[in-house]
């Protein structure tokens, strides 16, 4: 390519970046910052050789250690909140710019860039990071000593802090490494990468519980609410639902995020019912949008439903799908639907089998 052609290509590329940034209400730095610059603007604790993974202590992890309640996952599935690592192998990589996301989507890149840290190393480092972030709790007079002691030996991980975890190329090895250490895994994906879901199944590396986010019911609402940064992601999402249905797994979850106006209507609930049936999921979490973090710029308090709204949506969705309203967690404004009696009876994790008697309840 001659000099003029090279300059023209750079101008075209820059023009595309401006268009994407403007269309998704993102600053151009979403596509131009280096990984190090993105880390400097992030509130997380980064770790690993290349520092592309990060952890943050969940609010409910803090509350559980202080005797102030547990996360809804305790109510729904038996997760011990004070022993759960909240982290991501790729918090700066995501191919959506969801309007309700509390993260800073301006720091996300839709494609993987840079080195890929070894999965075994990241698992070890995530445990170390979790314990490092325990600093201060032994000296807090409100800390429950037994729970603090249990916290030093985490038995759960929620791979959901930020970014899209299926973009991490070594995800199957990562999940195997956690399971080898008898740590349960909850993987939350936006459904944009069905190839990785298939790979997890092929390599017998499925997480303990697999989630697909659900906030849109057709392509138009998908583009308006989840604002994909790449083409054809709605087709990928539908394919992921089909992959979920085919999985030989009994802990498949659709996690809804609902906001007043954008996705609570008769039309949306009909569409959501179709998606629930298509997915074959055992569980559906009907959860309210919460106006926190950067989402307050895009939506804000006026879009936040209350718990009664979630109860109403859950009841309607149950009527449309045949699922059962099973449990709720008012502080998190979330209601659980179970597909049938079997799902309802099996919703609590068998921690003795998964983690061992002494570790699970010692």
C-alpha positions in Angstrom: 0.0 0.0 0.0 1.4 3.4 -0.9 1.7 6.3 1.5 -1.5 8.0 0.3 -3.4 4.7 0.6 -2.1 4.1 4.1 -3.1 7.5 5.2 -6.6 7.1 3.7 -7.0 3.7 5.5 -6.1 5.3 8.9 -8.6 8.1 8.3 -11.3 5.6 7.4 -10.5 3.6 10.5 -10.6 6.6 12.7 -13.9 7.7 11.2 -15.4 4.3 12.1 -14.2 4.7 15.6 -15.9 8.1 15.9 -19.1 6.7 14.5 -19.2 3.7 16.9 -18.4 5.9 19.9 -21.0 8.5 18.9 -23.7 5.9 18.2 -23.2 4.2 21.6 -22.6 7.4 23.5 -19.1 6.3 24.4 -16.0 8.5 24.5 -13.4 7.7 21.9 -11.0 6.5 24.7 -13.1 3.3 24.9 -11.2 2.3 21.8 -7.9 4.1 22.1 -6.8 3.7 25.7 -4.1 1.1 26.5 -4.8 -1.7 28.9 -2.6 0.0 31.5 -4.5 3.3 31.1 -7.8 1.5 31.6 -6.5 -0.2 34.8 -5.5 3.2 36.1 -9.1 4.4 35.7 -10.7 1.3 37.3 -11.6 0.7 41.0 -10.6 -2.9 40.9 -7.6 -4.9 42.3 -5.7 -6.2 39.3 -3.6 -9.3 39.3 -1.8 -11.9 37.2 1.4 -11.5 35.1 -0.2 -9.2 32.6 -2.7 -7.6 35.0 -5.7 -8.3 32.8 -7.7 -10.0 35.6 -9.3 -8.2 38.5 -11.2 -8.7 41.8 -13.4 -6.6 44.0 -15.0 -7.5 47.3 -18.8 -7.8 46.8 -21.0 -5.7 49.1 -22.7 -8.9 50.3 -19.4 -10.5 51.0 -18.7 -7.6 53.3 -22.2 -7.8 54.9 -22.0 -11.5 55.5 -18.7 -11.2 57.4 -20.3 -8.5 59.6 -23.5 -10.4 60.2 -25.6 -8.0 58.1 -27.2 -10.5 55.8 -26.4 -12.6 52.7 -26.6 -12.3 49.0 -29.7 -13.5 47.1 -27.6 -16.4 45.9 -27.6 -17.7 49.5 -31.4 -17.6 49.6 -31.8 -19.2 46.1 -28.9 -21.6 45.9 -27.1 -21.9 49.2 -24.0 -19.8 48.3 -22.0 -18.7 51.4 -21.6 -15.0 50.5 -18.5 -14.4 52.8 -16.6 -17.2 50.9 -17.3 -16.1 47.3 -14.6 -14.5 45.1 -16.1 -11.9 42.8 -13.8 -11.4 39.9 -13.2 -11.4 36.1 -10.4 -12.6 33.9 -11.1 -9.7 31.5 -12.8 -6.7 33.1 -11.7 -4.4 30.3 -13.1 -6.6 27.5 -16.8 -6.5 26.6 -18.6 -6.4 23.3 -21.8 -4.7 24.7 -22.4 -1.2 26.1 -25.5 -2.0 28.1 -27.5 1.0 29.2 -28.1 -0.5 32.7 -24.5 -1.6 33.3 -23.1 0.0 36.4 -19.6 -0.5 35.1 -17.7 2.1 33.1 -18.3 0.8 29.6 -16.0 3.5 28.2 -13.1 1.3 29.4 -14.2 -1.8 27.5 -12.7 -3.2 24.3 -14.9 -5.5 22.2 -11.9 -7.7 21.1 -9.2 -9.4 23.1 -5.9 -7.5 22.9 -2.6 -8.2 24.6 -1.2 -11.3 26.3 -3.3 -14.1 27.8 -2.3 -15.2 31.3 -2.3 -18.9 32.2 -5.5 -20.1 33.8 -3.8 -22.0 36.7 -1.9 -18.8 37.6 -5.1 -16.7 37.5 -7.0 -19.1 39.8 -4.2 -19.0 42.4 -3.9 -15.3 42.1 -7.7 -14.8 42.4 -7.6 -16.6 45.7 -4.7 -14.6 46.9 -6.5 -11.4 45.8 -9.6 -12.4 47.7 -7.6 -12.9 50.9 -5.6 -9.7 50.3 -8.9 -7.8 50.2 -9.8 -9.3 53.6 -7.4 -6.8 55.2 -9.0 -4.8 58.0 -11.7 -7.3 58.9 -9.9 -9.0 61.8 -9.7 -5.6 63.5 -13.3 -4.7 63.0 -15.2 -5.4 66.2 -18.4 -6.3 64.2 -16.6 -9.0 62.2 -18.0 -12.5 63.1 -14.8 -14.5 63.9 -16.0 -17.8 62.5 -17.1 -16.2 59.2 -13.8 -14.4 58.9 -11.9 -17.7 59.4 -14.1 -19.4 56.8 -13.5 -16.5 54.4 -9.8 -17.3 54.2 -10.8 -20.5 52.4 -13.2 -19.5 49.6 -15.4 -22.2 48.2 -17.3 -20.2 45.5 -16.4 -17.9 42.7 -18.7 -15.6 40.7 -17.0 -14.9 37.4 -19.1 -11.8 36.8 -17.4 -8.7 38.1 -17.0 -6.8 34.8 -16.4 -7.5 31.1 -17.5 -10.6 29.2 -15.6 -13.7 30.5 -16.2 -15.8 27.5 -13.7 -13.5 25.6 -10.9 -14.9 27.8 -9.4 -17.6 25.5 -8.4 -20.0 28.4 -11.8 -20.1 30.0 -12.2 -24.0 29.9 -8.9 -24.5 31.7 -9.8 -21.8 34.2 -13.0 -23.5 35.2 -11.3 -26.9 35.5 -8.7 -25.3 37.7 -11.3 -24.0 40.1 -13.1 -27.3 40.2 -9.9 -29.2 40.9 -9.6 -27.0 44.0 -13.3 -27.9 44.9 -14.4 -24.3 44.3 -17.9 -23.9 42.8 -18.2 -21.6 39.7 -21.0 -19.3 38.7 -20.3 -18.0 35.1 -22.3 -15.1 33.8 -22.2 -14.5 30.1 -24.0 -12.0 27.9 -24.6 -14.8 25.3 -22.5 -13.2 22.6 -20.0 -16.1 22.3 -21.8 -19.4 21.6 -18.6 -21.0 20.3 -17.1 -20.7 23.8 -20.2 -22.3 25.4 -19.9 -25.2 23.0 -16.2 -25.5 23.8 -16.9 -25.6 27.5 -19.3 -28.5 26.9 -16.9 -30.3 24.5 -14.0 -30.1 27.0 -16.2 -31.1 30.0 -15.5 -27.7 31.6 -19.0 -26.4 32.2 -19.3 -24.2 35.3 -21.3 -25.3 38.4 -24.0 -22.9 37.3 -24.1 -21.2 33.9 -26.0 -17.9 33.4 -27.0 -16.0 30.3 -28.2 -12.4 30.8 -31.7 -11.5 29.5 -32.7 -7.9 29.0 -34.0 -7.8 25.4 -36.7 -9.8 23.6 -36.0 -9.1 19.9 -33.4 -7.6 17.8 -34.6 -4.0 18.0 -34.8 -4.0 21.8 -31.4 -5.8 21.9 -29.8 -3.0 19.9 -31.5 -0.3 22.0 -30.8 -1.8 25.5 -27.6 -3.8 25.2 -26.0 -1.7 22.5 -23.8 -4.3 20.8 -20.4 -3.1 19.7 -20.0 -5.7 16.9 -22.4 -6.9 14.1 -24.5 -10.1 14.3 -24.5 -10.4 18.1 -28.3 -10.8 18.2 -27.8 -14.0 16.1 -25.1 -15.1 18.4 -27.3 -14.5 21.4 -30.1 -16.7 19.9 -27.5 -19.4 19.1 -26.3 -19.2 22.7 -29.8 -19.9 23.9 -30.0 -22.9 21.7 -26.6 -24.1 23.0 -27.9 -23.7 26.6 -30.9 -25.8 25.8 -28.7 -28.6 24.5 -26.3 -28.6 27.4 -26.2 -31.7 29.5 -26.5 -29.6 32.7 -29.1 -29.1 35.4 -28.1 -25.6 36.6 -28.9 -23.3 33.7 -30.1 -19.7 34.5 -31.5 -16.7 32.7 -30.7 -13.6 34.7 -33.0 -10.7 33.8 -32.3 -7.0 34.4 -35.5 -5.0 34.1 -35.9 -1.2 33.9 -39.1 0.9 33.8 -39.7 1.9 30.2 -37.0 0.0 28.3 -38.1 -3.6 29.0 -41.2 -3.8 31.2 -44.3 -4.1 29.0 -46.8 -6.6 27.7 -44.8 -6.9 24.5 -41.5 -7.5 26.3 -43.0 -10.1 28.7 -44.4 -12.1 25.7 -41.0 -12.0 24.1 -39.2 -13.0 27.3 -41.6 -15.9 27.7 -40.5 -17.2 24.3 -36.9 -16.8 25.2 -37.4 -18.7 28.5 -38.9 -21.6 26.6 -36.2 -21.5 23.9 -33.4 -21.7 26.5 -34.6 -24.6 28.6 -33.2 -23.0 31.7 -34.0 -24.5 35.0 -34.0 -21.1 36.7 -35.0 -17.5 35.8 -33.9 -14.6 38.1 -36.3 -11.7 37.7 -34.2 -8.7 38.9 -34.6 -5.0 39.1 -32.3 -2.5 37.5 -30.4 -0.7 40.3 -29.3 2.9 39.6 -25.7 2.6 40.8 -22.3 3.4 39.2 -22.1 4.7 35.7 -25.6 3.5 34.9 -26.9 6.6 36.6 -25.7 8.6 33.7 -27.5 6.5 31.1 -30.7 5.7 33.0 -31.0 6.8 36.7 -33.5 6.5 39.5 -36.6 7.2 37.4 -36.0 3.9 35.6 -35.6 1.8 38.7 -38.5 -0.6 39.5 -39.3 -1.6 43.1 -39.6 -5.1 44.5 -43.4 -5.1 44.1 -42.8 -4.5 40.4 -40.5 -7.5 40.3 -43.1 -9.7 42.0 -45.7 -8.6 39.5 -43.4 -9.4 36.5 -42.4 -12.7 38.0 -46.1 -13.7 38.5 -46.9 -12.7 34.9 -43.9 -14.5 33.5 -44.8 -17.6 35.5 -48.3 -17.6 34.1 -46.9 -17.3 30.5 -44.2 -20.0 30.9 -45.5 -22.5 33.5 -42.5 -21.8 35.7 -43.0 -21.6 39.5 -42.4 -18.5 41.7 -40.1 -20.1 44.3 -38.2 -17.5 46.3 -37.4 -13.9 46.6 -34.8 -11.5 48.1 -36.3 -8.1 48.8 -33.0 -6.3 49.5 -31.8 -7.2 46.0 -35.2 -6.8 44.4 -35.1 -10.2 42.7 -37.5 -13.1 42.4 -36.6 -16.7 41.4 -38.6 -18.8 39.0 -38.0 -22.6 38.8 -38.9 -24.5 35.7 -40.6 -27.4 37.5 -40.7 -29.4 40.8 -37.3 -31.1 40.0 -35.6 -27.7 39.5 -37.2 -26.4 42.7 -36.1 -29.3 44.8 -32.5 -29.3 43.4 -31.9 -25.6 43.5 -29.6 -25.7 46.6 -26.0 -26.6 45.9 -24.8 -29.9 47.3 -21.9 -28.4 49.1 -20.8 -31.6 50.9 -20.3 -33.2 47.5 -18.8 -30.2 45.7 -16.5 -28.8 48.4 -16.3 -31.5 51.1 -18.0 -31.8 54.5 -15.3 -30.1 56.6 -14.7 -27.2 54.2 -18.3 -26.6 53.5 -19.5 -26.3 57.0 -16.4 -26.3 59.2 
